[in-house]
Amino acid sequence: MDLNINESDIGFRDEVRAFLASCWPKADKQRNRSQKDIALFRQRAIEAGYLYRSIPRRYGGSEQAYNIIRAEIIREEFGRVRAPMEVSGNGTSMLVPTLLDCGTEWQREQFIRPTISGEYVWAQGYSEPGAGSDLAALKTSAVLTGDQWVINGHKIWTTDVLKAQFMFALVRTEPDAPKHKGISYLLIDLRQPGVTVRPLKQLHGGEEFGEVFLENVKTPADWIVGNRGEGWSVSKTTLKHERSSIGNAKSYMAMYARLYELAAGTTRSGLPAIQDPVIRVELARIEALVLSQQYSSYRQFSRAAVGKDPGLSPLLNKLVCTGIGHRIAALAQELIAESGLLLPSAQVRGAEKWVNQIVGSLGVAIAGGSSNIQRNIIAERGLDLPRAQGEGA
Amino acid sequence: MIFDTSDIQDSFRESVERLCERAMPATQLRHVFDAGTGFDAALWDGLVDLGVPALVVPEKHGGLALSLFDLALVAETLGYHAAPVPFLGHMLASMAIACAPENELQSQYLQSFVTGERRVSLAMDALYCESGVAHPATGKVRADAVLNADCADVLVVRAGEGCGLLAREHIGNMTALNVADRTRPLFAIEYDLADVQLLHIDQAQRARLLDAGRVLLAADAYGGARRCFNMSVAYAKMREQYGAPIGSFQAVKHQLADLAATIDPGIGLYWLAAKSYDDDPANASRLSALAKAHLCEIFRLASRAAVEAHGGIGYTWEYELQIWFKRALFDFAMMGTPGECFAKAGPGEPAKSERR
């Protein structure tokens, strides 16, 4: 669906198409483009106002007025021709918005530009072995000694830590303050003695995150974002950003399309699975869920764009999408049948590649606030149900 | 395009909402339900005054010629309030007459349906062109499920392979069925085909009326499910056990959060189906079946979850939650069960652009 509100949005879509036609010609095969070509394209897209729209020009962004319809038009049009979007990762999606909200001028100047260009890769240092859903129970300590923080502790489930040079982390700086008030948000250079990184192999064999041991690790005093003891509220900006990106209903429509193709290409009891009435009904049920969420998202977009209250829906997106992912995984597992005995490998790309989704859908359920934490948030913030002692989000 | 209601649609919906709140407080709803008439004249007159019966009637017959989406928004509100009015039958029968090739029945009747001077309703088998059950062309016949037949001046009924109009005086032997949902009563009637004035609408037009009916049921189900959910949340805040509101217990919170996640996105699918009925007829039949199946299944789940969330009081006749429970039974069974409608819809073949 093309989300155009009025003539000016249609005109904007035409502008974006014209830009892509001249700067990202279809004829070239994507794989022939070098990293330099991609960086150059991104630079032009920033100059045109299409990427990093919420980031001021002085930090390397394109500084555009807030307009989610236009942002969506850009995503649609860039996606259509597979043009490079913003650099993905914790840095652009989580750290940069936090610095814009709570960082000092020096921090913004120092970190935003190299982060959005992809030069600086950031790990997210939140969880600890004893602090998962109850994140505010974290124990990693930082003590201000002269003009440096000295950090000791153990971070785990640290996304992107294997390729990151830096980490943004929540650490305890005020050991005598109440749980949530004793936490600060620090930026840490990981390339120093005392930092030990160990990869964590995941259920499907991938190694996207790891654990980090911090032993007398140093960071300058002014690498704190926000004030001492305010790290908990500083970190809330970033979690909010992560949720909206995970709840992207469109990727589930693409997943439904692949599931449909899997059913069309699979033989089951001598017939194409797509002709099996049981498979057809389950596919239709999944399609109903996916369309519901996709068009509910369009409604949320449309309302937010003109300042109308989208209601409870934004709080539900993650839990809804997690549920759809589980349903897709269950049907995929049924369809791939014996290929589900295998794990995917780089050399062989058969139906077992679905094992990545079958396993990965569980990762989605846990990452960025597990489903049970989501349920607490929905109930307490969305439905205004009373908090009980000792729980909460 | 923008995927939302317009300001005019919002304000119209608010008018219907306010009317329902005023005319149909819980005491009045329970009264109508127990009286078994399934019809609240004051509420219906209020809807007529707001112009609800005019929404999908052509302008030349005094209507507003708006879209099914507009009508579906009303259906959602009426579902939220369990409104005991002959909305479904009146609207579908009006649409049946309006979609026929130009004829004198239209000028004779449509205007009076808009002004509220006459009420019209529908025998369900007039829509079921897919059933394959043969229907005689002459003689005395029976219709087993007629919506609100007792308060209709004229009915759209099946006649052979088509359908037509039957005036009230020609209805023979009307029997009220022992319906679960007393807000939308059903009747069995007998009639002589010689008394039916034929409407020349073909199978494709009847199929399209069935699509419209499914969209309206999906909308009704969404409204009903929202009401069941809201009642459950309110009850969880008020009811105390172990010295605390039960809504403070995590088990209850999680049930309600899951219910919210089940119900809330459904609005996207029923809106999509209604809008495709108006703008994208090639996909309307599939999407209306898909929306009907999905939303009525959700309403079924929500009504059952709400009874459980209320505990003992939810299982009583005197507490009004039972009325939505029964509307969920109606929406589930009418015009094809979710299982039948999912099978009819089948999985949609994805557009090429979506195969990323």
Interface residues (C-beta under 8 A of the other chain):
Chain A: M1 D2 L3 N4 I5 G79 R80 M253 A254 Y256 A257 R258 Y260 E261 A263 I274 P277 R280 V281 L283 A284 R285 I286 E287 A288 L289 L291 S292 Q293 Q294 Y295 S296 S297 Y298 R299 F301 S302 R303 A305 V306 K308 G311 L312 S313 L316 L319 V320 G323 N372 Q374 R375 N376 I378 A379 E380 G382 L383 D384 L385 P386 R387 A388 E391
Chain B: M1 I2 F3 D4 V233 A236 K237 A244 P245 G247 S248 F249 Q250 V252 K253 H254 L256 A257 D258 A260 A261 D264 P265 G266 I267 G268 L269 W271 L272 L290 A291 A293 H294 G339 F342 A343 A345 G346 P347 G348 E349 P350 A351 S353 E354 R355 R356
